[in-house]
Each structure stands twice: as C-alpha cells, then as structure tokens.
C-alpha cells in the first residue's frame, strides 16, 4: 500500500508540474516582431511530416531573435 501511495504522489506532482508549465507557456506575451529576416526549416526529406522550423526576426529596437517552432513540412499538401 505504501508503494501505491508513493506512485500516486509522484504522478500527482508530475501532472501538477506539467499544468504549471503549460500555463506559463500560454500566458507568455507574443514576440515583438518588427521585421522578419528569414524563415527556414530543417530538411525533412521528401516525406510529409513535422519538422523543426526557425523564424529569425528583428524587434522594434533592432535586436535579432530566433523563434524555434515545429510545423508540417513544406512537402505536405495544403488542406490534406
């Protein structure tokens, strides 16, 4: 019984931590994109799939930033 309680406590702590991380990410302010410098994606081969992408931009003060995100490959047909 004690082992089950320990597992339940660990699971609860993990789920609570994930909830806090998701909330912090969703309440972040949007980036100050003044000018887009480039948009690129890592090579994903000839297949449609999820790839890492990078948006390089300048903020209102002229500082360069890179926003990393994941998206469908350019090889995917739109709408399908």
Beta strands, then each sheet from edge to edge (+ up, - down):
strand 1: 35-41
strand 2: 50-58
strand 3: 64-72
sheet 1: 1+ 2- 3+
end
